Amino acid sequence: MTAGEYLHAHPPTEAIQIPESSWGQGGHFYVWNNHLTEWTWPIIHACEKRINKIADKYPEIPEDKLLHRALNQMARENLLLQSSDWPFLITTWQAKDYATDRFREHVDRFEKICDMIESGNINDEELKKIESIDNCFPEIDYRVYQSIEEGVIPQQSAKLAPLYN
């Protein structure tokens, strides 16, 4: 019996409240969200909204290889700008300037790629330059940033559905 089948046959009768916790200082999130890092969060949230909006416009992988590369690099830069390393290093002052610079660089590259995609004018040389700086996650699929409706399995995840049912 799968976990989903078990839950369907035996629905929960009560819920528990699990407190927030972290491996951060004091078991809380202070290291990542405090007066030194609060300026980063509106930027991160704006980038999340922007990538969702763009990814939603391309539910299928485009035939245009340049556009596909740009969409995937957009996803990489979004992950990189969200790295928990940046606020951690800012808060602990271990490498505050470096972390601030890296965060801003990823945001700038993310925005540049988004601007190119939205304008329909992707500069191949500029994209190659950005890819040469940070081209991690070679199998990334920008579609993971598409908006999802609660209870609906996105098309690209449908093949994983049996694992959850």
N, C-alpha and C positions, 0 to 999 in steps of 0.2 A: 504494500500500500504506500502510495506517495504521501508526502506531508500534506499536500492539498486535499487528497482524498480523505485523509484522517480528519483534517479540520472540518471538512464538509460533513462527515459522519458524526463528529463529536465537536460541535461548535463551542467556543469558549463560553464560560458562564460568568467569569469575572476578569477584571483587568488589574494590572499592577502599575504603579507609577515608578519608573526608573529615573533616578536623579541624573542630571547632567554631570558628566565627569570628564576628565582629560588627564593625559600624562603630564600636562603643563604644571607650572608652579602652583602649589596648593590644591591640585586636582581640578582646577578651573580653567577658564579660557582667557584669563587675563593676559597671558603672553601674546595672544593673537588679536585681542580686542581691548584696547585701552586708549588712553589719551595720546599716546605716541603713534598709534596705528589707525585711529578712527578716520583719518582722511582717506585711507585706502578703500574702505568698504563701499562708499557710494560709487567709486570708480569700478570696483569689481562687480557690483550689482548692475550698473549700467552696461558693462560688457556682457554680462549674462543675458540681459534683455536683448541686446543687439545681436548676439550670436543666435539666440532662439529665433528671432525675426528673420534673419538671413537664412538659417538652416531650413526654416519652414517653407521658404520659397523654392527649395530644391529637394523635394521628397525622394526623388530618384537621383542616382549618381548621374551627373551630366555627361553627355558624350564629349563635350569640350574638355579636353585634358588639362588645358591651362586653368580653366575655371575650377575643375576638380582639385587640382593641386592647390589653388588659392583657398578653396573651402577647407581643405584638410590642414593647411598651414594656419589658417584662422583658428581652427580648433586647437592646434598645438600651442599657439601664442596665448589663447585663453587659458589653457591648463597651466602654462608657465607663469602667467601673471597672477594666477590664484595660488601659487605655491605657498605653503605655510612657512617656508623658510624665510620669506621676506619679512613678515611681521615679527617672527621669532627673533631674527637678527636685529631688527630695528629696536625691539623692546629690550633685548639683553645688551645692546650696544656693542656686540661682538664684531659686527661689521655693518653698522648702521648706514653709512654712506653708500657702501657697495650694494646693500639690499634695496635701498631707496632707488638707486640708479637702475638696478636690474628690473625692479617692478615697473618703473617708468618706461624703460626700453621696451619691455614686453607689451605694455599698454600702447605705446606709440606704434609698434609694429602691428599689433592687433588692429588698431584703428586705421592704419594705412591699408592693410589688406581689405578690411571691410569697405573702406571708401572705394577701392578699386573694384570690388565685386559689385557694389551698389551702383557704381557709375557705368558698369559694363566695359570698363577700360582697364584691363589687367595688364600691367607692364611686366612682361616675362623676365627682363633683366633684373628689375627690382625684386620680383618674387624669388628668383634664383639667389639673389644676394641674401634675402631674409632666410630662405631655406638653408643656406650654407652656414648661417650663424647657429640656428637651433632647428635641427631636423630629427628630433627624437620621436619616439612613438611611430615607427614606420607603417604600422597597420592601422593607424587612427582612421576613424570614419566620422566625418563631421556630422552625420545624421543622428549621432547620439545626442546632439543638442536640439533636435526638433522637439517642439512642444508635444506633450503627451496628455491625453485625456485620461483621467483617473479610471482605472479598470479596463483600459484598452491597451492591448499590447502593440507597440509600434511595429510596422511591417518588417523592419530589419531585425526585430527581436522575436518575430513569430516562430522562427525555427527553434528558439530556446523555450517556447511555451511548455512543452512536455516536462521540462525540468521543474516547472513551478506548479504544475497541476497534479 
